[in-house]
Amino acid sequence: MVSTEFFREAVSIDNIRSHIRALEGIRHPLAAPEALERAANYITETFRSLGYEMDEHRFLDKGRPFRNIIATRSGLSRPQERVVVLAHYDTVAGSPGADDNASGVAVLLEIASVLAEFRFERTIHFIGVNLEENESIGDPNSGTRGSRALAAYARENDWSIEGVVVLESVAYAGDFVVQNVPAGLAIPVSKAGNFIAVVGNVRSRELTEGFVRAVERYRVDLPHVVIEVPENGELLPDSRRSDHAPFWDNGFKAIMVTDTTNFRSPHYHQPTDTLETLNLEFAAKVCCATVGVILEMARFT
């Protein structure tokens, strides 16, 4: 087992800050297409600099080409079995998106950096996903277009996926942050927004349990709440609001790791979603816990 000291030394808050700073700014296919492309290029070059095999999953959205960026480290003994870690890199039209979702991408890149020298039994894909945000205001069914295309591609090509971890806004937190909850949530939740939520369906229980084990095993000081929903989350629509839902819909195990976005952050989808509002120590702890999950899922050798 990798030591607790390894996590404390390996995960860099400075790296996370640097990635968010590089990505911060409106990254939208209509309002800022050049910035969206720059973000894609930044993610690609960062993965490439870490020695990962690079590829793109290209898809059409209303006749226009877009890309999901895939960094791969092939497994040594079970390369056909895959672990997927992803975060979306687009924003809504009116927000610089430091938390939503430069924070998730920054943690994705830092996880890839921490694990760059490791080898695993299973193949790992680190993926920057495009077009997560809703195309039409007020229509939640117009989002997750990039991950829908990716999940359908994975199913059509018979990918054997052990699990998908989706990093969705992971850096707005604090003891004095007011936490709200979605209607219909049956479990008690702290009134302080100082925890990370791990959302999974029943099929994905081993992934949510794996996240909890990682927090405990590596002594990560990270309050956490597990939210488990039946089927594919239809009874709690807010549980479906990110890139894990298309993987659920295609029969894969997946979890969303989130600071709960609009249920705690007044900056959600606003011009004020900036780096200065974020808790990077919290994001680093999320990074540590997620590294632990991947070590278990991909089977570190």
C-alpha positions in Angstrom: 0.0 0.0 0.0 1.2 3.5 -0.8 2.0 5.5 2.4 0.0 8.3 3.8 3.2 10.4 3.6 3.3 9.9 -0.1 0.0 11.7 -0.6 1.0 14.6 1.6 4.2 15.1 -0.4 2.9 14.3 -3.9 -0.3 16.4 -4.2 0.6 20.0 -5.0 -1.7 22.9 -4.1 0.5 25.1 -6.2 -0.1 22.9 -9.3 -3.8 22.9 -8.7 -3.8 26.7 -8.4 -1.7 27.0 -11.6 -4.0 24.8 -13.6 -7.1 26.8 -12.5 -5.4 30.1 -13.3 -4.5 28.8 -16.8 -8.1 27.6 -17.5 -10.1 30.4 -15.8 -12.2 32.4 -18.2 -15.4 31.8 -20.2 -14.9 28.6 -22.2 -18.1 28.2 -24.3 -18.7 26.9 -27.8 -20.6 30.0 -28.9 -19.6 32.8 -26.5 -15.8 31.9 -26.4 -14.9 29.1 -28.9 -11.3 30.2 -29.1 -10.9 30.0 -25.3 -12.6 26.6 -25.3 -10.0 25.4 -27.8 -7.2 26.9 -25.8 -8.4 25.0 -22.7 -8.5 21.8 -24.8 -4.9 22.4 -26.0 -3.7 23.2 -22.4 -5.2 19.9 -21.2 -3.6 18.0 -24.0 -0.2 19.5 -23.6 -0.2 18.9 -19.8 -1.1 15.2 -20.2 1.5 14.9 -23.0 4.2 16.5 -20.8 3.5 13.8 -18.2 4.2 11.0 -20.7 0.7 9.7 -21.4 -0.5 8.3 -24.7 -2.8 10.9 -26.3 -5.9 10.5 -28.3 -9.1 12.4 -29.0 -12.7 11.2 -29.2 -14.3 13.5 -31.8 -18.0 13.9 -32.1 -20.5 16.1 -33.8 -23.0 18.4 -32.0 -25.5 20.0 -34.4 -23.2 19.4 -37.2 -20.2 21.0 -35.5 -17.1 19.0 -34.5 -16.0 18.8 -30.9 -13.5 16.7 -29.0 -13.0 14.9 -25.8 -9.4 14.6 -24.8 -8.1 11.2 -23.7 -4.8 10.5 -21.9 -4.1 6.8 -21.5 -1.7 4.6 -19.5 -2.2 1.0 -20.6 -2.5 -1.7 -18.0 0.3 -4.3 -17.6 -1.7 -7.5 -17.1 -5.4 -6.5 -17.7 -5.2 -3.8 -20.4 -8.7 -4.6 -21.6 -10.1 -3.6 -18.2 -10.4 0.2 -17.9 -10.7 2.8 -15.2 -12.0 6.2 -16.4 -11.4 9.5 -14.6 -12.9 12.6 -16.2 -13.9 16.3 -15.8 -15.6 18.7 -18.2 -13.7 21.7 -19.4 -16.4 23.9 -20.8 -18.3 26.7 -19.0 -21.6 28.5 -19.3 -21.6 31.6 -21.4 -21.4 34.1 -18.5 -19.0 32.6 -16.1 -15.2 32.2 -15.9 -15.8 28.8 -14.3 -13.0 28.6 -11.8 -15.0 26.1 -9.7 -17.3 24.9 -12.5 -15.2 23.2 -13.7 -11.6 24.4 -13.8 -11.3 22.9 -10.3 -12.3 19.5 -11.5 -10.0 19.7 -14.5 -7.1 20.9 -12.2 -7.6 18.0 -9.9 -7.8 15.6 -12.9 -4.5 16.9 -14.2 -2.9 16.7 -10.7 -4.0 13.1 -10.3 -2.4 12.3 -13.6 0.8 14.0 -12.5 0.8 12.1 -9.1 0.3 8.8 -10.9 2.5 9.4 -13.9 5.3 7.1 -12.7 3.0 4.3 -11.5 2.1 1.2 -13.4 -1.2 -0.6 -13.0 -2.8 -3.9 -13.9 -5.7 -2.1 -15.6 -5.7 0.7 -18.2 -6.4 4.2 -16.9 -8.0 6.9 -19.1 -7.9 10.5 -17.9 -10.4 12.4 -20.0 -11.3 16.1 -20.5 -14.9 16.1 -21.6 -16.5 18.9 -23.6 -20.1 20.3 -23.7 -21.2 19.3 -20.3 -23.1 22.5 -19.6 -26.7 22.8 -20.7 -27.1 24.2 -24.2 -30.4 25.8 -23.4 -31.1 27.7 -20.1 -33.6 25.8 -18.1 -33.4 22.6 -20.1 -31.3 20.1 -18.1 -31.6 17.6 -20.9 -29.5 19.7 -23.2 -26.3 19.1 -21.3 -23.7 16.4 -21.0 -23.4 16.1 -24.8 -19.7 15.2 -24.8 -20.1 12.5 -22.2 -23.2 11.2 -23.9 -21.2 10.7 -27.1 -18.3 9.2 -25.1 -20.4 6.8 -23.1 -22.2 5.6 -26.3 -18.9 5.2 -28.0 -17.6 3.1 -25.0 -20.7 0.9 -25.1 -20.6 0.5 -28.9 -17.0 -0.5 -28.8 -17.5 -2.9 -25.8 -15.2 -1.1 -23.4 -14.9 -3.1 -20.2 -15.0 -0.3 -17.7 -14.4 -1.1 -14.0 -15.6 2.3 -13.0 -15.9 6.0 -13.9 -15.0 8.8 -11.5 -16.4 12.2 -12.5 -14.8 15.3 -10.9 -17.5 18.0 -10.9 -16.7 21.3 -9.1 -14.5 20.3 -6.1 -13.1 23.5 -4.6 -15.9 25.6 -3.0 -16.1 24.6 0.7 -15.7 25.8 4.2 -17.0 25.6 7.7 -19.0 28.9 7.3 -20.4 28.0 3.9 -24.2 27.5 4.0 -25.2 24.2 2.6 -28.6 23.5 1.0 -30.0 20.3 -0.3 -32.1 19.2 -3.3 -35.8 18.5 -2.8 -36.4 14.8 -2.1 -33.0 14.0 -0.5 -33.8 11.6 2.2 -30.5 11.5 4.2 -29.3 14.1 6.7 -26.7 16.5 5.5 -24.6 19.0 7.4 -25.7 22.7 7.3 -22.0 23.6 6.8 -20.7 23.2 3.2 -17.4 21.7 4.4 -17.7 18.2 2.8 -17.4 16.5 -0.5 -20.4 14.6 -1.9 -20.0 11.3 -3.6 -23.0 10.5 -5.7 -23.6 7.0 -7.1 -26.4 4.7 -8.0 -26.9 1.3 -6.5 -25.0 -0.4 -9.3 -22.0 1.8 -8.4 -21.9 1.1 -4.7 -18.4 -0.5 -4.8 -17.1 2.9 -6.1 -18.7 5.0 -3.4 -17.5 2.5 -0.8 -14.0 2.7 -2.4 -13.9 6.4 -2.0 -14.8 6.1 1.7 -12.1 3.5 2.1 -9.5 5.7 0.5 -10.4 8.6 2.8 -10.0 6.3 5.8 -7.0 4.3 4.6 -4.9 7.3 3.7 -6.1 9.4 6.6 -7.4 12.2 4.4 -9.0 14.9 6.6 -12.0 15.2 4.2 -15.6 15.2 5.5 -17.7 13.4 3.0 -21.3 12.4 2.3 -22.3 9.4 0.2 -25.6 9.8 -1.8 -26.9 6.6 -3.3 -29.8 6.7 -5.7 -31.8 3.8 -7.2 -31.8 3.0 -10.9 -30.2 5.9 -12.8 -31.3 8.7 -10.5 -34.6 9.5 -12.1 -36.2 9.9 -8.6 -33.7 12.6 -7.7 -33.0 14.6 -10.9 -30.3 16.7 -9.3 -28.3 13.5 -8.9 -28.0 13.3 -12.7 -26.6 16.8 -13.4 -23.1 15.9 -14.7 -21.1 13.6 -16.9 -21.7 10.4 -14.8 -25.3 10.2 -15.8 -24.7 9.1 -19.4 -22.5 6.3 -18.1 -25.3 5.2 -15.8 -27.7 5.3 -18.7 -25.3 3.0 -20.7 -25.0 0.5 -17.9 -21.6 1.5 -16.5 -20.6 2.0 -12.9 -19.9 5.7 -12.2 -19.7 8.2 -9.4 -19.8 12.0 -9.3 -17.4 13.7 -6.8 -18.8 17.2 -6.2 -18.9 20.2 -3.8 -22.6 20.3 -4.6 -22.3 23.5 -6.7 -25.5 25.6 -6.6 -26.5 24.0 -3.3 -23.8 25.9 -1.6 -22.0 28.3 -3.9 -23.4 31.8 -4.5 -21.0 32.0 -7.4 -22.4 29.1 -9.4 -22.6 30.0 -13.1 -21.9 33.7 -12.2 -19.2 36.1 -13.2 -17.9 35.8 -9.6 -16.9 32.1 -10.0 -13.2 33.0 -9.7 -10.0 31.5 -8.3 -10.0 33.9 -5.3 -13.2 32.3 -4.0 -11.9 28.7 -3.9 -10.6 26.5 -1.1 -7.6 24.9 -2.7 -6.6 23.0 0.5 -10.0 21.3 0.2 -9.4 20.6 -3.5 -6.1 19.0 -2.7 -7.7 16.7 -0.2 -10.3 15.7 -2.8 -7.3 14.9 -5.1 -5.7 12.7 -2.4 -8.8 10.7 -1.8 -9.4 10.2 -5.6 -5.8 9.1 -6.1 -6.5 6.5 -3.4 -9.7 5.3 -5.2 -7.8 4.9 -8.5 -4.9 3.0 -6.8 -7.5 0.5 -5.7 -9.6 0.4 -8.9 -6.7 0.2 -11.3 -4.7 -2.3 -9.1 -1.4 -0.8 -8.5 1.4 -3.3 -9.0 
